[in-house]
Amino acid sequence: MRAMSADELRDVSHFSALAPGELAALAAALDVGDYPDGHVFIRERTRGDQIYVLLSGQIVVSRAHGDHRHELNVLGPKSLFGLIALVDDKPRSADCVARGPCRVGAWPKPVVTMLLNQHAPLARAFQLALAGQLAHDFRVLDRRIRDLAAH
């Protein structure tokens, strides 16, 4: 694992407005690695202990339903995932798996909690990212419900 520069992290839209010092703190806490196709970052029904940022490649978000897996989303570069672990201590609701090789950074939840308590702008950036993710998830669910109701 290697650290990421603050300049690289500025490219993630949720963090683009942060001051250089806040970006540096966030970047210093991020462990970055290269992962192969099929690497499992998040396993459904396990406890969350990290928050991730996808730097390159794709992540497939899927959920088990009986013997089948249903693809819920495909994340692209600069996406955050695992954010719900910030607000609850519930098991993860889906798998997040690499589709092809990817580069991903991870923040341990205790480090994120400490940073959020010490830097209001970081807290705001993560709150906006979380709200954006929840809004997106609600829109996807609404669309699926409408499609099911139409059939």
C-alpha positions in Angstrom: 0.0 0.0 0.0 1.1 3.5 -0.7 -0.1 7.0 0.3 -1.8 9.3 -2.2 -1.0 12.9 -2.9 -3.4 15.7 -1.9 -3.4 16.8 -5.6 -4.7 13.4 -6.7 -7.4 13.4 -4.0 -8.5 16.9 -5.2 -9.8 15.2 -8.4 -12.5 13.5 -6.3 -15.4 15.9 -6.6 -16.5 15.6 -3.0 -13.1 16.9 -1.9 -12.3 19.4 -4.5 -13.3 22.4 -2.3 -11.1 21.4 0.7 -8.2 23.5 1.8 -4.7 22.1 1.1 -4.2 21.2 4.7 -7.4 19.2 4.9 -6.6 17.5 1.7 -3.2 16.6 3.0 -4.6 15.1 6.2 -7.2 13.1 4.2 -4.5 11.9 1.7 -2.1 11.0 4.4 -4.7 8.7 6.1 -5.5 6.9 2.8 -3.9 3.5 2.0 -3.8 3.0 -1.8 -3.4 -0.3 -3.5 -3.7 -2.0 -6.9 -6.2 -4.9 -7.0 -7.0 -7.7 -9.5 -10.3 -8.5 -11.1 -12.6 -10.2 -8.7 -11.1 -8.7 -5.5 -13.8 -8.3 -2.9 -13.7 -5.0 -1.0 -17.0 -5.3 0.8 -18.9 -8.5 1.5 -22.7 -8.4 2.1 -23.8 -9.0 5.7 -20.3 -8.2 7.2 -19.5 -5.2 9.4 -18.0 -2.2 7.8 -14.6 -1.0 9.0 -13.3 1.0 6.0 -14.5 3.6 3.5 -13.2 3.5 0.0 -12.4 5.7 -3.0 -12.1 4.1 -6.4 -9.2 5.8 -8.2 -9.2 3.7 -11.4 -11.2 0.8 -12.8 -14.7 -0.4 -11.9 -16.5 -1.8 -8.9 -19.6 -3.9 -9.2 -22.1 -3.5 -6.5 -24.4 -6.5 -6.2 -26.7 -8.2 -3.7 -27.6 -11.9 -3.2 -31.2 -12.9 -3.8 -31.6 -16.6 -3.2 -29.1 -18.4 -5.5 -28.7 -15.4 -7.8 -26.7 -12.2 -7.6 -28.3 -9.0 -8.8 -26.1 -6.2 -10.1 -27.2 -2.9 -8.5 -24.6 -0.5 -9.8 -21.2 -0.2 -11.5 -19.0 2.5 -9.9 -16.4 4.3 -11.9 -13.3 6.3 -11.0 -13.5 8.9 -8.3 -16.5 7.1 -6.6 -16.7 6.7 -2.9 -18.2 3.4 -1.5 -18.7 1.9 1.9 -20.0 5.3 3.2 -23.0 3.9 5.2 -20.4 2.5 7.6 -20.0 6.1 8.7 -23.5 6.3 10.2 -24.3 2.9 11.4 -22.7 -0.3 12.7 -25.0 -2.5 10.7 -23.9 -5.3 8.3 -23.1 -4.2 4.7 -26.0 -4.4 2.4 -24.2 -5.5 -0.8 -21.0 -6.8 -2.2 -18.5 -4.5 -3.8 -16.1 -6.4 -6.2 -13.5 -5.3 -8.7 -14.4 -5.7 -12.3 -11.0 -5.8 -13.9 -7.9 -4.4 -12.3 -8.5 -1.3 -10.2 -6.7 1.1 -7.9 -8.5 1.8 -4.7 -7.8 3.8 -1.5 -9.2 2.9 1.9 -9.6 4.9 5.1 -10.1 2.9 8.3 -13.4 4.0 10.0 -11.7 5.1 13.2 -9.3 7.4 11.2 -12.2 8.9 9.3 -14.1 9.4 12.6 -11.1 11.2 14.1 -10.6 13.4 11.0 -14.3 14.3 11.0 -14.2 15.3 14.6 -11.2 17.5 14.1 -11.9 19.2 10.7 -15.4 20.6 10.1 -14.8 20.9 6.3 -13.9 17.2 6.1 -17.0 16.4 8.0 -19.1 18.4 5.6 -17.5 16.8 2.5 -18.2 13.3 3.8 -21.8 14.3 4.8 -22.4 15.7 1.3 -20.9 12.5 -0.2 -23.1 10.4 2.0 -26.2 12.4 1.1 -25.4 12.2 -2.6 -25.0 8.4 -2.3 -28.3 8.0 -0.5 -30.1 10.2 -3.0 -28.7 8.2 -5.9 -29.7 4.9 -4.2 -33.2 6.2 -3.6 -33.5 7.2 -7.3 -32.3 3.8 -8.4 -34.8 2.1 -6.1 -37.6 4.4 -7.2 -36.9 3.6 -10.8 -36.9 -0.2 -10.1 -40.2 0.0 -8.2 -41.8 1.9 -11.1 -40.5 -0.7 -13.5 -41.8 -3.5 -11.4 -45.2 -1.8 -11.0 -45.4 -1.2 -14.8 -45.2 -5.0 -15.4 
